[in-house]
Structures are given as structure tokens and as C-alpha cells.
Amino acid sequence: MAFDLFIENASLLWIPVLIIAYLIGNISPAILISRAAGIDIRTKGSGNAGTTNMLRVMGKKAALITLVIDVFKGVIAVVIGRAVGGEGLAVLCGLFVFVGHIWPALFEFRGGKGIATGLGLLLAIKPMLGLICLAAAAVGLLLTRRVSVGSLLAAILLPFLGYWLVPDYWFFLLIISIVIFIKHRSNIKRLLKGEEPKFNLKK
């Protein structure tokens, strides 16, 4: 990986931009919407502050709002990074918004699993990268009716696609992939036991 790209272009200005990216990640629509309804989504359903759990607990409208905002967070963080410091800072901002979404300081470091925000940052870094991962996730979901399978399939492909499409930054995508697997530990255990719930849009 070309770390010299970061060394040559890095400046003190990067620090506040990365902090902003992290704080953007902290904006959790799932937590905010559920709290407005008098509950904490992290204590309901699967306990995850993400789109799928919002669908199961609060319905389609809340889930759609959550999805759109979480994806947009990833996009805007990368766009800001690119505007300030080029592609290197853009990728770092993507990583920081991803971390901020999963471990938000504003919400006791308990956020989502990073899938929607991850999609947003990938689309902003390299649209083809994001679209292929989205397609892989869709295939996994359609074949198994389990969102986690689609998410994990996309995570498996991510570092390889990154090495092909954005070789200078594939290591950061590997980190994102590993974190996604870590955050899906409980899903993996349920999948192995045949206990992972199937996805439906009836609610």
C-alpha cells in the first residue's frame, strides 16, 4: 500500500476533519427515532441500532429513514475528506465515519454494525466498489432471506475488490471487513445453529 500518499499529503488540518467524520458517524437515526418513540432500539429485537432491527421493531418508515441517513453519513464524510485533503483523507474519513457509527461516543459507544454507512462510504470512494458489494449483499439476501448472509458475503469480497479497484487503500477496506465480521459474531453463531431469523417486509 502506498503509505507515502498519506505522508506526503497529511497536514494538521486532517485532525479536525477526521474528528468531524467520526462525529458524523455518531449521528444515529435508529437511536434518535426510537428514543423519540419512547424506547431505545438497542434494548429491542436484536439490539442493533440499524436498518434491519428498526424494520422489525418500528416498521418500514423508520427503517427507510434509518437506511437513507446511515448511507448518507458515509457519503458526506468521504466527500468532505476528498474536498479538504484528496483521496487519502477521503478514505480515512470513510474509516472514521464507519468507526463513529459503530462506536459512537455520544451514545455510550453502542451503535450499529456499519453496513449502511459502509455502503455509503464505498459508493463515495469508488461507485463500482459500492455497487458490487451491494449486488453481492442482495444475492446473499435473495438466496437465503437473511440480511446477515448478504452483509457477510459483501464483507468477504470487500478487501479483494479493494485490492483490484483501489489498491492504494485496500488495507483500510480490509479493516472495515474485519470489523464487520467482529460485529456479526452473534449472527454467525445463530447461522451455524440454524437460528438466524429470516428477513421479511410484511411489517
TORLUMKE-983459 format. One record per residue: x, y, z of N, C-alpha, C in turn; residue number from 0. Coordinates in steps of 0.001 Angstrom, whole numbers, plus 500000, padded with zeros to 6 digits. Example, Ala and Ser with C-alpha at 12.3 -4.5 7.8 and 13.67 -1.06 7.14 Angstrom:
<sites>
513190 / 494310 / 507800 / 512300 / 495500 / 507800 / 513200 / 496700 / 507800 / 0
512850 / 497750 / 507080 / 513670 / 498940 / 507140 / 512900 / 500030 / 507870 / 1
</sites>
This chain:
<sites>
500836 / 498805 / 500000 / 500000 / 500000 / 500000 / 500868 / 501240 / 500000 / 0
500426 / 502272 / 499323 / 501235 / 503480 / 499174 / 501026 / 504415 / 500358 / 1
501698 / 504111 / 501480 / 501575 / 504967 / 502653 / 502181 / 506340 / 502394 / 2
503085 / 506424 / 501403 / 503693 / 507714 / 501093 / 502651 / 508735 / 500650 / 3
501512 / 508256 / 500128 / 500442 / 509166 / 499740 / 499924 / 509934 / 500951 / 4
499868 / 509246 / 502086 / 499399 / 509890 / 503301 / 500478 / 510796 / 503883 / 5
501710 / 510313 / 503883 / 502814 / 511080 / 504457 / 503025 / 512382 / 503697 / 6
502950 / 512309 / 502383 / 503185 / 513490 / 501558 / 502067 / 514519 / 501678 / 7
500846 / 514054 / 501834 / 499707 / 514964 / 501791 / 499117 / 515312 / 503152 / 8
499528 / 514584 / 504189 / 498950 / 514801 / 505513 / 499295 / 516184 / 506047 / 9
498363 / 516753 / 506794 / 498604 / 518032 / 507451 / 497799 / 518069 / 508738 / 10
498070 / 519071 / 509569 / 497343 / 519200 / 510829 / 495853 / 519418 / 510592 / 11
495508 / 519922 / 509422 / 494105 / 520144 / 509089 / 493325 / 518835 / 509037 / 12
494034 / 517744 / 508814 / 493373 / 516445 / 508748 / 492725 / 516076 / 510081 / 13
493347 / 516483 / 511183 / 492867 / 516066 / 512506 / 491435 / 516517 / 512764 / 14
491117 / 517814 / 512658 / 489717 / 518208 / 512881 / 488750 / 517603 / 511863 / 15
489213 / 517387 / 510645 / 488339 / 516781 / 509631 / 488003 / 515339 / 510009 / 16
488978 / 514613 / 510513 / 488738 / 513236 / 510940 / 487815 / 513196 / 512156 / 17
487968 / 514168 / 513046 / 487070 / 514253 / 514201 / 485642 / 514515 / 513732 / 18
485498 / 515405 / 512765 / 484172 / 515691 / 512202 / 483574 / 514430 / 511578 / 19
484400 / 513679 / 510841 / 483918 / 512436 / 510225 / 483435 / 511459 / 511291 / 20
484199 / 511344 / 512370 / 483802 / 510452 / 513470 / 482473 / 510900 / 514072 / 21
482318 / 512207 / 514283 / 481089 / 512731 / 514879 / 479893 / 512579 / 513940 / 22
480134 / 512685 / 512646 / 479056 / 512415 / 511685 / 478574 / 510976 / 511859 / 23
479525 / 510076 / 512050 / 479171 / 508684 / 512289 / 478349 / 508496 / 513549 / 24
478555 / 509385 / 514533 / 477821 / 509309 / 515806 / 476330 / 509591 / 515651 / 25
475957 / 510284 / 514586 / 474539 / 510610 / 514380 / 473794 / 509318 / 514043 / 26
473058 / 508802 / 515007 / 472388 / 507512 / 514834 / 470882 / 507697 / 514688 / 27
470367 / 507637 / 513476 / 468920 / 507786 / 513294 / 468128 / 506706 / 514018 / 28
468669 / 505507 / 514082 / 467963 / 504417 / 514763 / 467749 / 504744 / 516236 / 29
468793 / 505225 / 516888 / 468683 / 505558 / 518309 / 467787 / 506773 / 518508 / 30
467975 / 507798 / 517690 / 467206 / 509032 / 517845 / 465718 / 508816 / 517573 / 31
465404 / 508082 / 516507 / 463997 / 507822 / 516174 / 463335 / 506964 / 517246 / 32
464033 / 505932 / 517692 / 463451 / 505052 / 518710 / 463271 / 505784 / 520037 / 33
464229 / 506633 / 520392 / 464086 / 507398 / 521634 / 462916 / 508371 / 521547 / 34
462714 / 508938 / 520372 / 461574 / 509843 / 520185 / 460254 / 509100 / 520369 / 35
460290 / 507786 / 520125 / 459098 / 506953 / 520294 / 459005 / 506367 / 521697 / 36
459964 / 506737 / 522554 / 459917 / 506296 / 523939 / 460633 / 505000 / 524237 / 37
461441 / 504510 / 523291 / 462205 / 503285 / 523531 / 463653 / 503499 / 523088 / 38
464482 / 502525 / 523379 / 465855 / 502515 / 522870 / 465993 / 501263 / 522019 / 39
466197 / 501436 / 520724 / 466254 / 500300 / 519808 / 467301 / 499285 / 520225 / 40
468295 / 499724 / 520983 / 469365 / 498815 / 521404 / 468921 / 497846 / 522489 / 41
467715 / 498053 / 523018 / 467169 / 497132 / 524020 / 466026 / 496294 / 523437 / 42
465796 / 496427 / 522137 / 464702 / 495712 / 521490 / 465225 / 494838 / 520349 / 43
464464 / 493810 / 520024 / 464839 / 492951 / 518901 / 466229 / 492375 / 519045 / 44
467044 / 492563 / 518011 / 468420 / 492053 / 518028 / 469346 / 492931 / 518854 / 45
468875 / 494138 / 519218 / 469717 / 495058 / 519977 / 470614 / 495918 / 519119 / 46
470509 / 495772 / 517805 / 471365 / 496544 / 516905 / 470679 / 497838 / 516474 / 47
471455 / 498919 / 516465 / 470929 / 500219 / 516036 / 471104 / 500363 / 514532 / 48
470354 / 499542 / 513794 / 470491 / 499542 / 512343 / 469160 / 499345 / 511637 / 49
469210 / 499327 / 510323 / 468001 / 499288 / 509500 / 467151 / 498041 / 509729 / 50
467775 / 496871 / 509742 / 467009 / 495630 / 509861 / 466257 / 495558 / 511176 / 51
466920 / 495917 / 512260 / 466253 / 495883 / 513562 / 465168 / 496946 / 513655 / 52
465394 / 498096 / 513029 / 464360 / 499130 / 513003 / 463132 / 498639 / 512241 / 53
463353 / 497890 / 511167 / 462235 / 497335 / 510405 / 461425 / 496378 / 511267 / 54
462107 / 495516 / 511989 / 461429 / 494517 / 512808 / 460695 / 495144 / 513982 / 55
461281 / 496178 / 514560 / 460718 / 496758 / 515779 / 459778 / 497928 / 515497 / 56
460141 / 498802 / 514547 / 459399 / 500051 / 514361 / 458746 / 500208 / 512991 / 57
459000 / 499280 / 512067 / 458313 / 499320 / 510796 / 459095 / 499923 / 509645 / 58
458453 / 499918 / 508465 / 459126 / 500282 / 507216 / 459584 / 501733 / 507173 / 59
458740 / 502659 / 507608 / 459081 / 504079 / 507505 / 460321 / 504405 / 508325 / 60
460346 / 503958 / 509567 / 461501 / 504211 / 510433 / 462750 / 503547 / 509871 / 61
462581 / 502347 / 509314 / 463720 / 501627 / 508742 / 464268 / 502355 / 507522 / 62
463380 / 502866 / 506675 / 463817 / 503575 / 505471 / 464565 / 504858 / 505827 / 63
464046 / 505600 / 506792 / 464727 / 506825 / 507232 / 466105 / 506489 / 507776 / 64
466175 / 505435 / 508572 / 467456 / 504992 / 509137 / 468439 / 504635 / 508037 / 65
467981 / 503867 / 507060 / 468840 / 503445 / 505956 / 469386 / 504641 / 505187 / 66
468517 / 505554 / 504809 / 468932 / 506705 / 503998 / 469950 / 507563 / 504739 / 67
469687 / 507857 / 506003 / 470609 / 508706 / 506767 / 471940 / 508008 / 506988 / 68
471905 / 506722 / 507310 / 473156 / 505997 / 507554 / 474015 / 505920 / 506293 / 69
473394 / 505691 / 505150 / 474145 / 505677 / 503894 / 474716 / 507066 / 503612 / 70
473898 / 508085 / 503805 / 474325 / 509461 / 503532 / 475502 / 509862 / 504413 / 71
475531 / 509385 / 505650 / 476654 / 509685 / 506547 / 477971 / 509255 / 505917 / 72
477989 / 508046 / 505382 / 479208 / 507552 / 504752 / 479605 / 508373 / 503548 / 73
478619 / 508749 / 502741 / 478892 / 509547 / 501541 / 479452 / 510912 / 501908 / 74
478789 / 511627 / 502808 / 479179 / 513002 / 503115 / 480544 / 513070 / 503779 / 75
480873 / 512085 / 504617 / 482185 / 512087 / 505270 / 483303 / 511959 / 504242 / 76
483123 / 511072 / 503279 / 484131 / 510885 / 502234 / 484231 / 512125 / 501351 / 77
483102 / 512706 / 501018 / 483095 / 513916 / 500184 / 483839 / 515053 / 500878 / 78
483609 / 515224 / 502166 / 484308 / 516268 / 502926 / 485806 / 516003 / 502931 / 79
486178 / 514759 / 503200 / 487594 / 514408 / 503222 / 488278 / 514655 / 501895 / 80
487612 / 514296 / 500820 / 488181 / 514490 / 499484 / 488339 / 515982 / 499173 / 81
487382 / 516788 / 499579 / 487429 / 518225 / 499310 / 488575 / 518898 / 500053 / 82
488875 / 518406 / 501242 / 489909 / 519035 / 502070 / 491298 / 518496 / 501776 / 83
491418 / 517170 / 501623 / 492755 / 516590 / 501533 / 492961 / 515541 / 500467 / 84
492066 / 515452 / 499503 / 492259 / 514483 / 498432 / 491828 / 513083 / 498805 / 85
492241 / 512125 / 497997 / 491754 / 510753 / 498131 / 492205 / 510083 / 499422 / 86
493415 / 510375 / 499858 / 493905 / 509771 / 501092 / 493045 / 510134 / 502282 / 87
492753 / 511411 / 502442 / 491907 / 511854 / 503551 / 490477 / 511363 / 503364 / 88
490033 / 511271 / 502128 / 488681 / 510770 / 501861 / 488505 / 509356 / 502409 / 89
489486 / 508499 / 502147 / 489412 / 507115 / 502626 / 489487 / 507065 / 504146 / 90
490359 / 507873 / 504734 / 490461 / 507912 / 506192 / 489163 / 508407 / 506819 / 91
488546 / 509406 / 506209 / 487262 / 509899 / 506709 / 486204 / 508802 / 506620 / 92
486270 / 507994 / 505564 / 485363 / 506865 / 505455 / 485544 / 505899 / 506608 / 93
486792 / 505628 / 506960 / 487076 / 504731 / 508080 / 486585 / 505336 / 509392 / 94
486798 / 506637 / 509568 / 486411 / 507292 / 510817 / 484890 / 507393 / 510966 / 95
484169 / 507658 / 509886 / 482713 / 507710 / 509998 / 482162 / 506317 / 510281 / 96
482799 / 505307 / 509736 / 482430 / 503913 / 509986 / 482612 / 503572 / 511460 / 97
483760 / 503943 / 512007 / 484042 / 503706 / 513425 / 483070 / 504497 / 514300 / 98
482797 / 505745 / 513904 / 481873 / 506566 / 514670 / 480466 / 506008 / 514700 / 99
480065 / 505357 / 513617 / 478742 / 504738 / 513561 / 478663 / 503531 / 514491 / 100
479700 / 502739 / 514517 / 479697 / 501517 / 515318 / 479947 / 501791 / 516791 / 101
480883 / 502697 / 517064 / 481229 / 503032 / 518455 / 481033 / 504532 / 518690 / 102
479788 / 504993 / 518777 / 479511 / 506424 / 518938 / 479703 / 506902 / 520378 / 103
480601 / 507841 / 520569 / 480839 / 508389 / 521909 / 479579 / 509042 / 522462 / 104
478744 / 509589 / 521587 / 477527 / 510271 / 522026 / 476459 / 509306 / 522533 / 105
476614 / 508017 / 522239 / 475617 / 507028 / 522647 / 476271 / 505820 / 523313 / 106
477112 / 506114 / 524283 / 477752 / 505075 / 525109 / 478560 / 504065 / 524290 / 107
479051 / 504468 / 523144 / 479873 / 503610 / 522270 / 479135 / 502349 / 521827 / 108
477813 / 502442 / 521738 / 476997 / 501306 / 521293 / 476141 / 501737 / 520112 / 109
476623 / 501446 / 518907 / 475916 / 501854 / 517702 / 475489 / 500678 / 516853 / 110
475564 / 500858 / 515543 / 475156 / 499807 / 514623 / 476311 / 498922 / 514195 / 111
476081 / 498140 / 513151 / 477102 / 497213 / 512666 / 477842 / 497735 / 511441 / 112
477460 / 498908 / 510970 / 478245 / 499573 / 509935 / 477907 / 499250 / 508496 / 113
476858 / 498475 / 508250 / 476585 / 498043 / 506879 / 476121 / 499192 / 505985 / 114
475099 / 499932 / 506405 / 474586 / 501024 / 505575 / 475607 / 502147 / 505427 / 115
476239 / 502518 / 506536 / 477266 / 503560 / 506467 / 478451 / 503083 / 505640 / 116
478779 / 501804 / 505774 / 479851 / 501234 / 504956 / 479521 / 501303 / 503477 / 117
478267 / 501022 / 503133 / 477849 / 501122 / 501732 / 478008 / 502549 / 501228 / 118
477601 / 503505 / 502035 / 477715 / 504899 / 501638 / 479138 / 505327 / 501376 / 119
480039 / 504954 / 502263 / 481437 / 505364 / 502076 / 482069 / 504660 / 500878 / 120
481679 / 503417 / 500630 / 482208 / 502704 / 499465 / 481718 / 503330 / 498165 / 121
480448 / 503692 / 498128 / 479908 / 504348 / 496931 / 480614 / 505668 / 496660 / 122
480976 / 506376 / 497728 / 481647 / 507665 / 497568 / 483112 / 507504 / 497189 / 123
483769 / 506470 / 497722 / 485178 / 506233 / 497399 / 485327 / 505757 / 495958 / 124
484521 / 504768 / 495601 / 484561 / 504196 / 494252 / 483187 / 503587 / 493971 / 125
482347 / 504254 / 493200 / 480989 / 503761 / 492970 / 480920 / 502289 / 492571 / 126
481814 / 501838 / 491703 / 481801 / 500444 / 491279 / 482014 / 499502 / 492459 / 127
482876 / 499900 / 493377 / 483147 / 499100 / 494568 / 481879 / 498946 / 495400 / 128
481198 / 500062 / 495633 / 479974 / 500017 / 496407 / 478874 / 499226 / 495722 / 129
478753 / 499372 / 494418 / 477698 / 498686 / 493675 / 477906 / 497177 / 493648 / 130
479160 / 496745 / 493505 / 479431 / 495305 / 493506 / 479129 / 494711 / 494877 / 131
479526 / 495418 / 495933 / 479239 / 494938 / 497287 / 477735 / 494907 / 497536 / 132
477027 / 495908 / 497044 / 475572 / 495936 / 497185 / 474936 / 494766 / 496446 / 133
475432 / 494481 / 495249 / 474913 / 493353 / 494474 / 475173 / 492032 / 495189 / 134
476368 / 491890 / 495759 / 476709 / 490668 / 496492 / 475796 / 490494 / 497701 / 135
475549 / 491593 / 498407 / 474666 / 491538 / 499570 / 473248 / 491166 / 499152 / 136
472807 / 491703 / 498019 / 471465 / 491406 / 497519 / 471332 / 489936 / 497144 / 137
472367 / 489391 / 496512 / 472354 / 487971 / 496139 / 472277 / 487102 / 497390 / 138
473106 / 487421 / 498386 / 473089 / 486663 / 499631 / 471733 / 486716 / 500308 / 139
471108 / 487888 / 500298 / 469790 / 488047 / 500905 / 468724 / 487272 / 500132 / 140
468749 / 487375 / 498809 / 467740 / 486705 / 497989 / 467834 / 485185 / 498086 / 141
469059 / 484677 / 498176 / 469252 / 483225 / 498226 / 468904 / 482628 / 499581 / 142
469109 / 483396 / 500642 / 468936 / 482848 / 501992 / 467846 / 483532 / 502805 / 143
467399 / 484707 / 502338 / 466438 / 485539 / 503070 / 466978 / 485955 / 504436 / 144
468282 / 486072 / 504505 / 468920 / 486520 / 505745 / 469857 / 487684 / 505434 / 145
469587 / 488825 / 506047 / 470375 / 490028 / 505797 / 471830 / 489817 / 506171 / 146
472065 / 489099 / 507255 / 473437 / 488899 / 507725 / 474282 / 488150 / 506706 / 147
473689 / 487204 / 505992 / 474439 / 486456 / 504978 / 474885 / 487399 / 503867 / 148
473981 / 488262 / 503425 / 474343 / 489236 / 502402 / 475440 / 490172 / 502866 / 149
475335 / 490637 / 504107 / 476339 / 491548 / 504659 / 477701 / 490877 / 504746 / 150
477724 / 489644 / 505206 / 478986 / 488917 / 505354 / 479592 / 488573 / 503998 / 151
478755 / 488258 / 503026 / 479258 / 487975 / 501681 / 479941 / 489212 / 501105 / 152
479313 / 490362 / 501270 / 479916 / 491608 / 500796 / 481223 / 491895 / 501525 / 153
481247 / 491614 / 502828 / 482454 / 491857 / 503622 / 483604 / 490950 / 503187 / 154
483283 / 489721 / 502799 / 484316 / 488798 / 502311 / 484940 / 489329 / 501025 / 155
484096 / 489833 / 500139 / 484579 / 490318 / 498844 / 485309 / 491653 / 498947 / 156
484980 / 492450 / 499958 / 485462 / 493827 / 500035 / 486974 / 493997 / 499898 / 157
487806 / 493303 / 500682 / 489248 / 493534 / 500540 / 489795 / 493121 / 499179 / 158
489220 / 492088 / 498577 / 489676 / 491656 / 497254 / 489273 / 492666 / 496181 / 159
488043 / 493147 / 496286 / 487597 / 494182 / 495355 / 488406 / 495457 / 495545 / 160
488713 / 495761 / 496807 / 489514 / 496942 / 497094 / 490901 / 496850 / 496495 / 161
491502 / 495664 / 496585 / 492839 / 495467 / 496023 / 492824 / 495648 / 494510 / 162
491704 / 495313 / 493906 / 491554 / 495437 / 492451 / 491218 / 496871 / 492036 / 163
490276 / 497489 / 492727 / 489755 / 498787 / 492299 / 490460 / 499988 / 492926 / 164
490880 / 499855 / 494177 / 491580 / 500963 / 494856 / 492790 / 500397 / 495604 / 165
493769 / 499876 / 494884 / 494889 / 499168 / 495510 / 495667 / 499982 / 496537 / 166
495715 / 501292 / 496393 / 496455 / 502106 / 497354 / 495809 / 502120 / 498730 / 167
494527 / 501778 / 498792 / 493800 / 501907 / 500053 / 493117 / 500613 / 500496 / 168
493487 / 499504 / 499882 / 492775 / 498260 / 500163 / 492914 / 497839 / 501616 / 169
494025 / 498224 / 502281 / 494236 / 497816 / 503673 / 493150 / 498389 / 504577 / 170
492728 / 499609 / 504314 / 491669 / 500213 / 505118 / 490346 / 499484 / 504900 / 171
490134 / 498997 / 503701 / 488930 / 498230 / 503408 / 488990 / 496865 / 504085 / 172
490192 / 496314 / 504212 / 490362 / 495064 / 504955 / 489970 / 495268 / 506417 / 173
490361 / 496402 / 506991 / 489994 / 496712 / 508374 / 488474 / 496762 / 508516 / 174
487816 / 497430 / 507583 / 486357 / 497520 / 507615 / 485732 / 496132 / 507528 / 175
486259 / 495293 / 506658 / 485759 / 493928 / 506504 / 485892 / 493138 / 507802 / 176
487035 / 493240 / 508440 / 487269 / 492520 / 509696 / 486312 / 492998 / 510779 / 177
486129 / 494311 / 510865 / 485223 / 494869 / 511876 / 483792 / 494380 / 511645 / 178
483375 / 494312 / 510394 / 482030 / 493822 / 510091 / 481858 / 492390 / 510588 / 179
482864 / 491566 / 510380 / 482789 / 490184 / 510872 / 482739 / 490151 / 512393 / 180
483524 / 490996 / 513038 / 483519 / 491049 / 514501 / 482134 / 491447 / 515015 / 181
481529 / 492437 / 514369 / 480217 / 492910 / 514801 / 479099 / 491911 / 514478 / 182
479375 / 490957 / 513610 / 478371 / 489951 / 513256 / 478631 / 488605 / 513940 / 183
479391 / 488614 / 515009 / 479692 / 487354 / 515709 / 478415 / 486622 / 516128 / 184
477481 / 487361 / 516717 / 476249 / 486715 / 517181 / 475439 / 486173 / 516003 / 185
475443 / 486899 / 514892 / 474736 / 486419 / 513699 / 475355 / 485135 / 513175 / 186
476684 / 485094 / 513161 / 477388 / 483904 / 512675 / 477053 / 482698 / 513546 / 187
477009 / 482903 / 514861 / 476665 / 481808 / 515770 / 475251 / 481305 / 515497 / 188
474322 / 482235 / 515290 / 472942 / 481823 / 515004 / 472832 / 481131 / 513650 / 189
473603 / 481597 / 512674 / 473596 / 480946 / 511362 / 474076 / 479506 / 511468 / 190
475123 / 479292 / 512229 / 475672 / 477946 / 512394 / 474692 / 477024 / 513111 / 191
473856 / 477608 / 513965 / 472864 / 476818 / 514698 / 471532 / 476729 / 513957 / 192
471438 / 477447 / 512833 / 470187 / 477470 / 512088 / 469110 / 478297 / 512761 / 193
469517 / 479269 / 513569 / 468571 / 480066 / 514348 / 468475 / 481517 / 513888 / 194
469183 / 481893 / 512830 / 469147 / 483275 / 512359 / 467795 / 483562 / 511711 / 195
467076 / 484595 / 512185 / 465751 / 484892 / 511621 / 465823 / 485338 / 510166 / 196
464771 / 485011 / 509424 / 464710 / 485406 / 508023 / 464130 / 486812 / 507884 / 197
464483 / 487438 / 506781 / 464053 / 488811 / 506506 / 462698 / 488815 / 505819 / 198
461835 / 489745 / 506231 / 460581 / 489921 / 505508 / 460159 / 491381 / 505578 / 199
459325 / 491794 / 504632 / 458873 / 493183 / 504545 / 457392 / 493318 / 504887 / 200
456876 / 492371 / 505638 / 455442 / 492387 / 505925 / 455051 / 493509 / 506871 / 201
455979 / 493888 / 507780 / 455624 / 494892 / 508780 / 455553 / 496262 / 508155 / 202
</sites>
